Amino acid sequence: MDRISKFYKSHPEGIDLSIVEVWQKVEDAPKAMSSAEGQGETWKNPHWYLNGDWWSQLGETEQLGFVEGYLWCLRTQIQAPTENYSLPASSYRRRISAFVMANPKLGKEPVAVTLRRYKDHDAGTAPLK
C-alpha cells in the first residue's frame, strides 16, 4: 500500500490509473519460490477465505481494491465469454456491502459469488438497481 500511495503522490498524471494498474507498475518481478509438499496453506475451494465474513472485516478502500482487481482479472485474464460488469467498481462495492450486511447467515458465500448477483443481465445491460 505504501508503494502505491507513493506512486500516486509522485505521479500526478497517473491519478486516473486504477489501483491494479499502479500495483503492476510498482510491484517487483515475482521470484520463483520452492516449497516442500505439505507446507503452506491449502484451500479446498477456488475462493479461499474471501467470503462475506472476510469482506466485513475490510475497510472501504480494501473492498474497492478487491472489486477493482477482480473486475480487472475478469476483463483481461479470462477468455471470453465472461460476465460483463458495466458499472463503476464503487457501485459493486456498495452493493456487495449492502448484501453482506442484509444477509449475515450467508457469511460463508464467496464475495465473487455475491458480485455475480450484480453482473449485467445482457451484453451491455447494467444490473437492476
N, CA, C and O atoms as CSV, one atom per row, in Angstrom:
chain,resi,resn,atom,element,x,y,z
A,1,MET,N,N,0.821,-1.183,0.000
A,1,MET,CA,C,0.000,0.000,0.000
A,1,MET,C,C,0.868,1.249,0.000
A,1,MET,O,O,0.524,2.239,-0.647
A,2,ASP,N,N,1.992,1.219,0.719
A,2,ASP,CA,C,2.857,2.393,0.777
A,2,ASP,C,C,3.417,2.739,-0.597
A,2,ASP,O,O,3.481,3.910,-0.971
A,3,ARG,N,N,3.823,1.718,-1.347
A,3,ARG,CA,C,4.400,1.975,-2.675
A,3,ARG,C,C,3.351,2.495,-3.641
A,3,ARG,O,O,3.659,3.328,-4.492
A,4,ILE,N,N,2.128,2.024,-3.528
A,4,ILE,CA,C,1.045,2.524,-4.385
A,4,ILE,C,C,0.733,3.971,-4.030
A,4,ILE,O,O,0.590,4.808,-4.922
A,5,SER,N,N,0.626,4.275,-2.748
A,5,SER,CA,C,0.374,5.653,-2.314
A,5,SER,C,C,1.493,6.578,-2.779
A,5,SER,O,O,1.237,7.688,-3.247
A,6,LYS,N,N,2.725,6.119,-2.649
A,6,LYS,CA,C,3.881,6.915,-3.072
A,6,LYS,C,C,3.829,7.179,-4.576
A,6,LYS,O,O,4.149,8.281,-5.022
A,7,PHE,N,N,3.431,6.180,-5.356
A,7,PHE,CA,C,3.314,6.359,-6.802
A,7,PHE,C,C,2.319,7.461,-7.127
A,7,PHE,O,O,2.622,8.362,-7.910
A,8,TYR,N,N,1.119,7.395,-6.524
A,8,TYR,CA,C,0.097,8.410,-6.796
A,8,TYR,C,C,0.599,9.807,-6.428
A,8,TYR,O,O,0.332,10.767,-7.150
A,9,LYS,N,N,1.320,9.931,-5.318
A,9,LYS,CA,C,1.828,11.243,-4.884
A,9,LYS,C,C,2.897,11.772,-5.825
A,9,LYS,O,O,2.948,12.973,-6.091
A,10,SER,N,N,3.749,10.894,-6.331
A,10,SER,CA,C,4.859,11.340,-7.175
A,10,SER,C,C,4.530,11.335,-8.669
A,10,SER,O,O,5.350,11.777,-9.475
A,11,HIS,N,N,3.353,10.847,-9.053
A,11,HIS,CA,C,2.944,10.813,-10.460
A,11,HIS,C,C,1.526,11.370,-10.601
A,11,HIS,O,O,0.585,10.609,-10.829
A,12,PRO,N,N,1.364,12.691,-10.469
A,12,PRO,CA,C,0.005,13.261,-10.545
A,12,PRO,C,C,-0.685,12.978,-11.874
A,12,PRO,O,O,-1.914,12.966,-11.942
A,13,GLU,N,N,0.086,12.752,-12.920
A,13,GLU,CA,C,-0.526,12.421,-14.217
A,13,GLU,C,C,-1.178,11.044,-14.210
A,13,GLU,O,O,-1.975,10.735,-15.096
A,14,GLY,N,N,-0.853,10.219,-13.231
A,14,GLY,CA,C,-1.403,8.867,-13.145
A,14,GLY,C,C,-2.581,8.747,-12.206
A,14,GLY,O,O,-2.942,7.640,-11.807
A,15,ILE,N,N,-3.186,9.863,-11.847
A,15,ILE,CA,C,-4.280,9.839,-10.874
A,15,ILE,C,C,-5.469,9.010,-11.367
A,15,ILE,O,O,-6.225,8.483,-10.551
A,16,ASP,N,N,-5.648,8.884,-12.678
A,16,ASP,CA,C,-6.769,8.121,-13.224
A,16,ASP,C,C,-6.475,6.629,-13.361
A,16,ASP,O,O,-7.357,5.861,-13.745
A,17,LEU,N,N,-5.252,6.212,-13.053
A,17,LEU,CA,C,-4.926,4.791,-13.131
A,17,LEU,C,C,-5.590,4.039,-11.990
A,17,LEU,O,O,-5.684,4.547,-10.872
A,18,SER,N,N,-6.046,2.839,-12.272
A,18,SER,CA,C,-6.646,2.018,-11.218
A,18,SER,C,C,-5.550,1.513,-10.281
A,18,SER,O,O,-4.366,1.543,-10.615
A,19,ILE,N,N,-5.958,1.062,-9.134
A,19,ILE,CA,C,-5.015,0.513,-8.161
A,19,ILE,C,C,-4.266,-0.671,-8.767
A,19,ILE,O,O,-3.071,-0.841,-8.526
A,20,VAL,N,N,-4.960,-1.484,-9.547
A,20,VAL,CA,C,-4.327,-2.652,-10.157
A,20,VAL,C,C,-3.240,-2.221,-11.139
A,20,VAL,O,O,-2.164,-2.818,-11.169
A,21,GLU,N,N,-3.510,-1.186,-11.947
A,21,GLU,CA,C,-2.509,-0.706,-12.906
A,21,GLU,C,C,-1.278,-0.155,-12.187
A,21,GLU,O,O,-0.148,-0.407,-12.606
A,22,VAL,N,N,-1.494,0.590,-11.114
A,22,VAL,CA,C,-0.373,1.129,-10.351
A,22,VAL,C,C,0.397,-0.003,-9.686
A,22,VAL,O,O,1.628,-0.008,-9.677
A,23,TRP,N,N,-0.333,-0.955,-9.133
A,23,TRP,CA,C,0.321,-2.106,-8.498
A,23,TRP,C,C,1.250,-2.807,-9.488
A,23,TRP,O,O,2.359,-3.202,-9.129
A,24,GLN,N,N,0.796,-2.962,-10.737
A,24,GLN,CA,C,1.635,-3.614,-11.738
A,24,GLN,C,C,2.899,-2.804,-12.010
A,24,GLN,O,O,3.951,-3.376,-12.293
A,25,LYS,N,N,2.805,-1.489,-11.927
A,25,LYS,CA,C,3.959,-0.638,-12.179
A,25,LYS,C,C,4.972,-0.680,-11.031
A,25,LYS,O,O,6.177,-0.611,-11.272
A,26,VAL,N,N,4.504,-0.791,-9.802
A,26,VAL,CA,C,5.407,-0.720,-8.657
A,26,VAL,C,C,5.824,-2.076,-8.108
A,26,VAL,O,O,6.775,-2.153,-7.330
A,27,GLU,N,N,5.143,-3.137,-8.491
A,27,GLU,CA,C,5.439,-4.469,-7.965
A,27,GLU,C,C,6.732,-4.996,-8.565
A,27,GLU,O,O,6.958,-4.872,-9.769
A,28,ASP,N,N,7.570,-5.576,-7.741
A,28,ASP,CA,C,8.783,-6.221,-8.219
A,28,ASP,C,C,8.402,-7.454,-9.022
A,28,ASP,O,O,7.334,-8.030,-8.821
A,29,ALA,N,N,9.269,-7.849,-9.921
A,29,ALA,CA,C,9.033,-9.068,-10.686
A,29,ALA,C,C,8.941,-10.237,-9.716
A,29,ALA,O,O,9.743,-10.335,-8.788
A,30,PRO,N,N,7.968,-11.129,-9.921
A,30,PRO,CA,C,7.835,-12.255,-8.999
A,30,PRO,C,C,9.057,-13.161,-9.038
A,30,PRO,O,O,9.663,-13.368,-10.090
A,31,LYS,N,N,9.399,-13.681,-7.903
A,31,LYS,CA,C,10.534,-14.588,-7.788
A,31,LYS,C,C,10.021,-16.015,-7.637
A,31,LYS,O,O,9.029,-16.262,-6.950
A,32,ALA,N,N,10.694,-16.929,-8.274
A,32,ALA,CA,C,10.308,-18.320,-8.168
A,32,ALA,C,C,10.516,-18.790,-6.735
A,32,ALA,O,O,11.543,-18.511,-6.116
A,33,MET,N,N,9.549,-19.490,-6.233
A,33,MET,CA,C,9.651,-19.997,-4.866
A,33,MET,C,C,9.445,-21.506,-4.893
A,33,MET,O,O,8.582,-22.024,-5.601
A,34,SER,N,N,10.244,-22.179,-4.120
A,34,SER,CA,C,10.043,-23.610,-3.997
A,34,SER,C,C,9.465,-23.879,-2.620
A,34,SER,O,O,9.811,-23.221,-1.639
A,35,SER,N,N,8.606,-24.831,-2.570
A,35,SER,CA,C,8.045,-25.181,-1.274
A,35,SER,C,C,7.952,-26.693,-1.171
A,35,SER,O,O,7.703,-27.400,-2.148
A,36,ALA,N,N,8.154,-27.142,0.013
A,36,ALA,CA,C,8.051,-28.568,0.261
A,36,ALA,C,C,6.575,-28.954,0.296
A,36,ALA,O,O,5.732,-28.191,0.768
A,37,GLU,N,N,6.286,-30.120,-0.197
A,37,GLU,CA,C,4.904,-30.593,-0.194
A,37,GLU,C,C,4.383,-30.647,1.239
A,37,GLU,O,O,5.082,-31.072,2.159
A,38,GLY,N,N,3.149,-30.209,1.402
A,38,GLY,CA,C,2.537,-30.239,2.712
A,38,GLY,C,C,2.766,-28.977,3.521
A,38,GLY,O,O,2.235,-28.848,4.624
A,39,GLN,N,N,3.543,-28.046,2.998
A,39,GLN,CA,C,3.764,-26.795,3.705
A,39,GLN,C,C,2.898,-25.705,3.097
A,39,GLN,O,O,2.559,-25.752,1.915
A,40,GLY,N,N,2.553,-24.746,3.897
A,40,GLY,CA,C,1.741,-23.631,3.422
A,40,GLY,C,C,0.264,-23.939,3.550
A,40,GLY,O,O,-0.135,-25.030,3.959
A,41,GLU,N,N,-0.532,-22.956,3.192
A,41,GLU,CA,C,-1.977,-23.104,3.288
A,41,GLU,C,C,-2.543,-23.771,2.047
A,41,GLU,O,O,-2.066,-23.548,0.934
A,42,THR,N,N,-3.531,-24.565,2.242
A,42,THR,CA,C,-4.250,-25.160,1.120
A,42,THR,C,C,-5.735,-24.907,1.329
A,42,THR,O,O,-6.221,-24.874,2.460
A,43,TRP,N,N,-6.435,-24.731,0.240
A,43,TRP,CA,C,-7.869,-24.448,0.297
A,43,TRP,C,C,-8.582,-25.427,-0.611
A,43,TRP,O,O,-8.075,-25.784,-1.675
A,44,LYS,N,N,-9.738,-25.853,-0.199
A,44,LYS,CA,C,-10.494,-26.835,-0.961
A,44,LYS,C,C,-11.525,-26.181,-1.873
A,44,LYS,O,O,-12.294,-26.873,-2.540
A,45,ASN,N,N,-11.543,-24.853,-1.907
A,45,ASN,CA,C,-12.474,-24.161,-2.797
A,45,ASN,C,C,-11.709,-23.071,-3.552
A,45,ASN,O,O,-10.662,-22.624,-3.082
A,46,PRO,N,N,-12.206,-22.639,-4.701
A,46,PRO,CA,C,-11.473,-21.682,-5.519
A,46,PRO,C,C,-11.436,-20.266,-4.951
A,46,PRO,O,O,-10.678,-19.430,-5.442
A,47,HIS,N,N,-12.235,-19.983,-3.933
A,47,HIS,CA,C,-12.309,-18.616,-3.418
A,47,HIS,C,C,-11.586,-18.432,-2.088
A,47,HIS,O,O,-11.692,-17.373,-1.469
A,48,TRP,N,N,-10.857,-19.447,-1.645
A,48,TRP,CA,C,-10.129,-19.399,-0.387
A,48,TRP,C,C,-11.054,-18.973,0.736
A,48,TRP,O,O,-12.127,-19.550,0.917
A,49,TYR,N,N,-10.644,-17.972,1.487
A,49,TYR,CA,C,-11.420,-17.456,2.615
A,49,TYR,C,C,-12.110,-16.134,2.262
A,49,TYR,O,O,-12.622,-15.451,3.149
A,50,LEU,N,N,-12.127,-15.771,0.986
A,50,LEU,CA,C,-12.632,-14.462,0.548
A,50,LEU,C,C,-14.157,-14.462,0.483
A,50,LEU,O,O,-14.756,-14.409,-0.591
A,51,ASN,N,N,-14.763,-14.523,1.665
A,51,ASN,CA,C,-16.222,-14.601,1.757
A,51,ASN,C,C,-16.779,-13.376,2.482
A,51,ASN,O,O,-16.040,-12.439,2.785
A,52,GLY,N,N,-18.068,-13.387,2.755
A,52,GLY,CA,C,-18.722,-12.262,3.404
A,52,GLY,C,C,-18.158,-11.945,4.777
A,52,GLY,O,O,-18.081,-10.778,5.162
A,53,ASP,N,N,-17.762,-12.973,5.521
A,53,ASP,CA,C,-17.154,-12.732,6.834
A,53,ASP,C,C,-15.845,-11.957,6.675
A,53,ASP,O,O,-15.577,-11.023,7.430
A,54,TRP,N,N,-15.044,-12.344,5.703
A,54,TRP,CA,C,-13.790,-11.650,5.401
A,54,TRP,C,C,-14.076,-10.215,4.953
A,54,TRP,O,O,-13.437,-9.271,5.417
A,55,TRP,N,N,-15.043,-10.062,4.046
A,55,TRP,CA,C,-15.410,-8.752,3.496
A,55,TRP,C,C,-15.766,-7.774,4.618
A,55,TRP,O,O,-15.379,-6.606,4.575
A,56,SER,N,N,-16.489,-8.246,5.598
A,56,SER,CA,C,-16.950,-7.394,6.697
A,56,SER,C,C,-15.803,-6.839,7.530
A,56,SER,O,O,-15.975,-5.844,8.234
A,57,GLN,N,N,-14.656,-7.459,7.461
A,57,GLN,CA,C,-13.504,-7.017,8.243
A,57,GLN,C,C,-12.667,-5.969,7.517
A,57,GLN,O,O,-11.760,-5.378,8.104
A,58,LEU,N,N,-12.971,-5.739,6.237
A,58,LEU,CA,C,-12.182,-4.810,5.437
A,58,LEU,C,C,-12.723,-3.392,5.523
A,58,LEU,O,O,-13.900,-3.179,5.813
A,59,GLY,N,N,-11.850,-2.432,5.269
A,59,GLY,CA,C,-12.276,-1.056,5.113
A,59,GLY,C,C,-12.757,-0.832,3.680
A,59,GLY,O,O,-12.563,-1.684,2.813
A,60,GLU,N,N,-13.373,0.297,3.443
A,60,GLU,CA,C,-13.901,0.584,2.108
A,60,GLU,C,C,-12.806,0.581,1.041
A,60,GLU,O,O,-13.035,0.114,-0.075
A,61,THR,N,N,-11.627,1.095,1.370
A,61,THR,CA,C,-10.525,1.141,0.398
A,61,THR,C,C,-10.107,-0.265,-0.013
A,61,THR,O,O,-9.899,-0.532,-1.196
A,62,GLU,N,N,-9.985,-1.161,0.956
A,62,GLU,CA,C,-9.596,-2.539,0.651
A,62,GLU,C,C,-10.697,-3.247,-0.136
A,62,GLU,O,O,-10.410,-4.014,-1.056
A,63,GLN,N,N,-11.940,-2.994,0.219
A,63,GLN,CA,C,-13.059,-3.588,-0.521
A,63,GLN,C,C,-13.033,-3.126,-1.979
A,63,GLN,O,O,-13.188,-3.930,-2.899
A,64,LEU,N,N,-12.837,-1.835,-2.175
A,64,LEU,CA,C,-12.781,-1.295,-3.531
A,64,LEU,C,C,-11.615,-1.899,-4.306
A,64,LEU,O,O,-11.746,-2.225,-5.485
A,65,GLY,N,N,-10.482,-2.045,-3.639
A,65,GLY,CA,C,-9.324,-2.671,-4.278
A,65,GLY,C,C,-9.613,-4.096,-4.720
A,65,GLY,O,O,-9.202,-4.511,-5.803
A,66,PHE,N,N,-10.321,-4.848,-3.881
A,66,PHE,CA,C,-10.684,-6.216,-4.254
A,66,PHE,C,C,-11.561,-6.196,-5.503
A,66,PHE,O,O,-11.302,-6.935,-6.453
A,67,VAL,N,N,-12.602,-5.352,-5.507
A,67,VAL,CA,C,-13.528,-5.316,-6.646
A,67,VAL,C,C,-12.789,-4.884,-7.906
A,67,VAL,O,O,-12.964,-5.494,-8.961
A,68,GLU,N,N,-11.967,-3.843,-7.814
A,68,GLU,CA,C,-11.206,-3.396,-8.989
A,68,GLU,C,C,-10.319,-4.519,-9.521
A,68,GLU,O,O,-10.268,-4.766,-10.726
A,69,GLY,N,N,-9.628,-5.190,-8.618
A,69,GLY,CA,C,-8.750,-6.279,-9.034
A,69,GLY,C,C,-9.509,-7.442,-9.640
A,69,GLY,O,O,-9.084,-8.010,-10.647
A,70,TYR,N,N,-10.620,-7.796,-9.038
A,70,TYR,CA,C,-11.413,-8.914,-9.549
A,70,TYR,C,C,-11.966,-8.585,-10.938
A,70,TYR,O,O,-11.911,-9.416,-11.844
A,71,LEU,N,N,-12.496,-7.378,-11.098
A,71,LEU,CA,C,-13.032,-6.985,-12.412
A,71,LEU,C,C,-11.921,-6.897,-13.449
A,71,LEU,O,O,-12.122,-7.266,-14.606
A,72,TRP,N,N,-10.754,-6.411,-13.045
A,72,TRP,CA,C,-9.621,-6.364,-13.964
A,72,TRP,C,C,-9.267,-7.773,-14.432
A,72,TRP,O,O,-9.039,-7.998,-15.621
A,73,CYS,N,N,-9.222,-8.708,-13.507
A,73,CYS,CA,C,-8.914,-10.097,-13.876
A,73,CYS,C,C,-9.951,-10.645,-14.860
A,73,CYS,O,O,-9.593,-11.282,-15.851
A,74,LEU,N,N,-11.226,-10.399,-14.588
A,74,LEU,CA,C,-12.265,-10.881,-15.500
A,74,LEU,C,C,-12.095,-10.297,-16.895
A,74,LEU,O,O,-12.291,-10.994,-17.890
A,75,ARG,N,N,-11.738,-9.036,-16.971
A,75,ARG,CA,C,-11.638,-8.355,-18.268
A,75,ARG,C,C,-10.366,-8.698,-19.026
A,75,ARG,O,O,-10.358,-8.659,-20.257
A,76,THR,N,N,-9.294,-9.030,-18.324
A,76,THR,CA,C,-8.004,-9.181,-19.002
A,76,THR,C,C,-7.399,-10.581,-18.921
A,76,THR,O,O,-6.545,-10.928,-19.736
A,77,GLN,N,N,-7.822,-11.382,-17.962
A,77,GLN,CA,C,-7.165,-12.670,-17.744
A,77,GLN,C,C,-8.035,-13.880,-18.060
A,77,GLN,O,O,-7.539,-15.006,-18.118
A,78,ILE,N,N,-9.314,-13.654,-18.261
A,78,ILE,CA,C,-10.244,-14.757,-18.523
A,78,ILE,C,C,-10.662,-14.707,-19.988
A,78,ILE,O,O,-11.019,-13.651,-20.510
A,79,GLN,N,N,-10.611,-15.858,-20.638
A,79,GLN,CA,C,-11.052,-15.902,-22.036
A,79,GLN,C,C,-12.556,-15.728,-22.104
A,79,GLN,O,O,-13.295,-16.247,-21.268
A,80,ALA,N,N,-12.996,-14.989,-23.111
A,80,ALA,CA,C,-14.440,-14.783,-23.321
A,80,ALA,C,C,-15.079,-16.135,-23.613
A,80,ALA,O,O,-14.382,-17.026,-24.098
A,81,PRO,N,N,-16.333,-16.329,-23.350
A,81,PRO,CA,C,-17.230,-15.344,-22.760
A,81,PRO,C,C,-17.099,-15.322,-21.238
A,81,PRO,O,O,-16.831,-16.346,-20.609
A,82,THR,N,N,-17.289,-14.168,-20.675
A,82,THR,CA,C,-17.275,-13.996,-19.231
A,82,THR,C,C,-18.368,-13.010,-18.864
A,82,THR,O,O,-18.973,-12.398,-19.744
A,83,GLU,N,N,-18.622,-12.854,-17.607
A,83,GLU,CA,C,-19.662,-11.912,-17.203
A,83,GLU,C,C,-19.245,-10.493,-17.568
A,83,GLU,O,O,-18.060,-10.182,-17.682
A,84,ASN,N,N,-20.249,-9.643,-17.747
A,84,ASN,CA,C,-19.988,-8.249,-18.045
A,84,ASN,C,C,-20.439,-7.400,-16.866
A,84,ASN,O,O,-21.516,-7.613,-16.310
A,85,TYR,N,N,-19.602,-6.432,-16.489
A,85,TYR,CA,C,-19.883,-5.515,-15.390
A,85,TYR,C,C,-19.625,-4.102,-15.907
A,85,TYR,O,O,-18.473,-3.687,-16.038
A,86,SER,N,N,-20.690,-3.365,-16.201
A,86,SER,CA,C,-20.536,-2.058,-16.837
A,86,SER,C,C,-20.563,-0.885,-15.863
A,86,SER,O,O,-20.299,0.248,-16.265
A,87,LEU,N,N,-20.873,-1.127,-14.608
A,87,LEU,CA,C,-20.933,-0.046,-13.628
A,87,LEU,C,C,-19.547,0.178,-13.011
A,87,LEU,O,O,-18.676,-0.685,-13.123
A,88,PRO,N,N,-19.337,1.322,-12.366
A,88,PRO,CA,C,-18.052,1.553,-11.692
A,88,PRO,C,C,-17.853,0.563,-10.542
A,88,PRO,O,O,-18.817,0.093,-9.939
A,89,ALA,N,N,-16.591,0.258,-10.252
A,89,ALA,CA,C,-16.266,-0.678,-9.172
A,89,ALA,C,C,-16.878,-0.228,-7.851
A,89,ALA,O,O,-17.286,-1.063,-7.044
A,90,SER,N,N,-16.945,1.068,-7.623
A,90,SER,CA,C,-17.502,1.578,-6.364
A,90,SER,C,C,-18.971,1.192,-6.199
A,90,SER,O,O,-19.438,0.974,-5.082
A,91,SER,N,N,-19.689,1.109,-7.305
A,91,SER,CA,C,-21.098,0.701,-7.252
A,91,SER,C,C,-21.216,-0.757,-6.796
A,91,SER,O,O,-22.075,-1.091,-5.980
A,92,TYR,N,N,-20.358,-1.609,-7.323
A,92,TYR,CA,C,-20.379,-3.018,-6.926
A,92,TYR,C,C,-19.926,-3.178,-5.472
A,92,TYR,O,O,-20.457,-4.023,-4.751
A,93,ARG,N,N,-18.947,-2.370,-5.034
A,93,ARG,CA,C,-18.513,-2.429,-3.646
A,93,ARG,C,C,-19.669,-2.127,-2.703
A,93,ARG,O,O,-19.858,-2.820,-1.704
A,94,ARG,N,N,-20.443,-1.089,-3.022
A,94,ARG,CA,C,-21.595,-0.735,-2.178
A,94,ARG,C,C,-22.647,-1.838,-2.187
A,94,ARG,O,O,-23.234,-2.143,-1.149
A,95,ARG,N,N,-22.886,-2.429,-3.336
A,95,ARG,CA,C,-23.893,-3.494,-3.446
A,95,ARG,C,C,-23.479,-4.739,-2.658
A,95,ARG,O,O,-24.296,-5.351,-1.970
A,96,ILE,N,N,-22.214,-5.099,-2.770
A,96,ILE,CA,C,-21.730,-6.260,-2.015
A,96,ILE,C,C,-21.862,-5.995,-0.518
A,96,ILE,O,O,-22.334,-6.852,0.228
A,97,SER,N,N,-21.444,-4.805,-0.079
A,97,SER,CA,C,-21.533,-4.472,1.340
A,97,SER,C,C,-22.971,-4.518,1.831
A,97,SER,O,O,-23.241,-5.048,2.909
A,98,ALA,N,N,-23.898,-3.966,1.051
A,98,ALA,CA,C,-25.307,-3.985,1.448
A,98,ALA,C,C,-25.822,-5.411,1.530
A,98,ALA,O,O,-26.567,-5.751,2.449
A,99,PHE,N,N,-25.432,-6.244,0.579
A,99,PHE,CA,C,-25.875,-7.638,0.583
A,99,PHE,C,C,-25.318,-8.381,1.794
A,99,PHE,O,O,-26.051,-9.102,2.471
A,100,VAL,N,N,-24.040,-8.211,2.066
A,100,VAL,CA,C,-23.409,-8.906,3.198
A,100,VAL,C,C,-24.066,-8.487,4.512
A,100,VAL,O,O,-24.325,-9.327,5.374
A,101,MET,N,N,-24.334,-7.198,4.666
A,101,MET,CA,C,-24.969,-6.719,5.901
A,101,MET,C,C,-26.403,-7.238,6.032
A,101,MET,O,O,-26.852,-7.551,7.135
A,102,ALA,N,N,-27.117,-7.331,4.913
A,102,ALA,CA,C,-28.519,-7.758,4.950
A,102,ALA,C,C,-28.668,-9.270,5.057
A,102,ALA,O,O,-29.756,-9.757,5.368
A,103,ASN,N,N,-27.602,-10.021,4.808
A,103,ASN,CA,C,-27.672,-11.480,4.781
A,103,ASN,C,C,-26.547,-12.107,5.612
A,103,ASN,O,O,-25.711,-12.823,5.063
A,104,PRO,N,N,-26.512,-11.854,6.909
A,104,PRO,CA,C,-25.405,-12.369,7.721
A,104,PRO,C,C,-25.319,-13.892,7.741
A,104,PRO,O,O,-24.241,-14.439,7.975
A,105,LYS,N,N,-26.413,-14.576,7.505
A,105,LYS,CA,C,-26.375,-16.043,7.511
A,105,LYS,C,C,-25.651,-16.592,6.286
A,105,LYS,O,O,-25.293,-17.769,6.245
A,106,LEU,N,N,-25.435,-15.735,5.287
A,106,LEU,CA,C,-24.703,-16.149,4.091
A,106,LEU,C,C,-23.242,-15.725,4.172
A,106,LEU,O,O,-22.596,-15.539,3.141
A,107,GLY,N,N,-22.719,-15.573,5.373
A,107,GLY,CA,C,-21.350,-15.100,5.572
A,107,GLY,C,C,-20.287,-15.944,4.914
A,107,GLY,O,O,-19.191,-15.453,4.642
A,108,LYS,N,N,-20.584,-17.209,4.650
A,108,LYS,CA,C,-19.601,-18.087,4.014
A,108,LYS,C,C,-19.668,-18.032,2.493
A,108,LYS,O,O,-18.845,-18.645,1.812
A,109,GLU,N,N,-20.655,-17.293,1.953
A,109,GLU,CA,C,-20.740,-17.164,0.490
A,109,GLU,C,C,-19.537,-16.365,-0.010
A,109,GLU,O,O,-19.253,-15.291,0.519
A,110,PRO,N,N,-18.827,-16.872,-1.022
A,110,PRO,CA,C,-17.685,-16.131,-1.555
A,110,PRO,C,C,-18.111,-14.757,-2.093
A,110,PRO,O,O,-19.190,-14.615,-2.668
A,111,VAL,N,N,-17.263,-13.767,-1.901
A,111,VAL,CA,C,-17.549,-12.421,-2.387
A,111,VAL,C,C,-17.724,-12.438,-3.908
A,111,VAL,O,O,-18.550,-11.696,-4.440
A,112,ALA,N,N,-16.967,-13.265,-4.602
A,112,ALA,CA,C,-17.104,-13.344,-6.062
A,112,ALA,C,C,-18.494,-13.825,-6.470
A,112,ALA,O,O,-19.028,-13.382,-7.487
A,113,VAL,N,N,-19.076,-14.715,-5.695
A,113,VAL,CA,C,-20.435,-15.197,-5.977
A,113,VAL,C,C,-21.437,-14.086,-5.702
A,113,VAL,O,O,-22.396,-13.907,-6.453
A,114,THR,N,N,-21.214,-13.340,-4.620
A,114,THR,CA,C,-22.087,-12.201,-4.324
A,114,THR,C,C,-21.994,-11.177,-5.445
A,114,THR,O,O,-23.018,-10.657,-5.888
A,115,LEU,N,N,-20.805,-10.881,-5.906
A,115,LEU,CA,C,-20.625,-9.938,-7.011
A,115,LEU,C,C,-21.379,-10.395,-8.254
A,115,LEU,O,O,-21.978,-9.580,-8.955
A,116,ARG,N,N,-21.350,-11.675,-8.523
A,116,ARG,CA,C,-22.017,-12.212,-9.710
A,116,ARG,C,C,-23.518,-11.907,-9.712
A,116,ARG,O,O,-24.132,-11.864,-10.778
A,117,ARG,N,N,-24.103,-11.698,-8.560
A,117,ARG,CA,C,-25.524,-11.341,-8.474
A,117,ARG,C,C,-25.799,-10.019,-9.186
A,117,ARG,O,O,-26.935,-9.753,-9.580
A,118,TYR,N,N,-24.760,-9.184,-9.355
A,118,TYR,CA,C,-24.925,-7.841,-9.898
A,118,TYR,C,C,-24.332,-7.673,-11.295
A,118,TYR,O,O,-24.157,-6.549,-11.766
A,119,LYS,N,N,-24.025,-8.784,-11.953
A,119,LYS,CA,C,-23.498,-8.696,-13.316
A,119,LYS,C,C,-24.576,-8.148,-14.241
A,119,LYS,O,O,-25.762,-8.165,-13.909
A,120,ASP,N,N,-24.156,-7.664,-15.399
A,120,ASP,CA,C,-25.107,-7.193,-16.397
A,120,ASP,C,C,-25.952,-8.372,-16.855
A,120,ASP,O,O,-25.451,-9.484,-17.020
A,121,HIS,N,N,-27.229,-8.116,-17.056
A,121,HIS,CA,C,-28.144,-9.203,-17.439
A,121,HIS,C,C,-27.960,-9.634,-18.882
A,121,HIS,O,O,-27.998,-10.827,-19.180
A,122,ASP,N,N,-27.766,-8.701,-19.763
A,122,ASP,CA,C,-27.474,-8.968,-21.169
A,122,ASP,C,C,-26.227,-8.166,-21.514
A,122,ASP,O,O,-25.841,-7.258,-20.777
A,123,ALA,N,N,-25.608,-8.498,-22.622
A,123,ALA,CA,C,-24.431,-7.756,-23.028
A,123,ALA,C,C,-24.762,-6.265,-23.093
A,123,ALA,O,O,-25.656,-5.846,-23.828
A,124,GLY,N,N,-24.035,-5.486,-22.322
A,124,GLY,CA,C,-24.233,-4.042,-22.344
A,124,GLY,C,C,-25.401,-3.544,-21.503
A,124,GLY,O,O,-25.710,-2.353,-21.534
A,125,THR,N,N,-26.053,-4.419,-20.758
A,125,THR,CA,C,-27.193,-4.006,-19.943
A,125,THR,C,C,-26.806,-4.047,-18.474
A,125,THR,O,O,-26.494,-5.109,-17.934
A,126,ALA,N,N,-26.827,-2.911,-17.847
A,126,ALA,CA,C,-26.439,-2.842,-16.436
A,126,ALA,C,C,-27.456,-3.576,-15.571
A,126,ALA,O,O,-28.613,-3.721,-15.967
A,127,PRO,N,N,-27.042,-4.038,-14.400
A,127,PRO,CA,C,-27.943,-4.749,-13.498
A,127,PRO,C,C,-29.031,-3.815,-12.968
A,127,PRO,O,O,-28.900,-2.591,-13.007
A,128,LEU,N,N,-30.078,-4.410,-12.486
A,128,LEU,CA,C,-31.156,-3.621,-11.891
A,128,LEU,C,C,-30.657,-2.934,-10.640
A,128,LEU,O,O,-29.793,-3.471,-9.946
A,129,LYS,N,N,-31.175,-1.770,-10.337
A,129,LYS,CA,C,-30.725,-1.007,-9.170
A,129,LYS,C,C,-31.390,-1.470,-7.913
A,129,LYS,O,O,-31.122,-0.932,-6.838
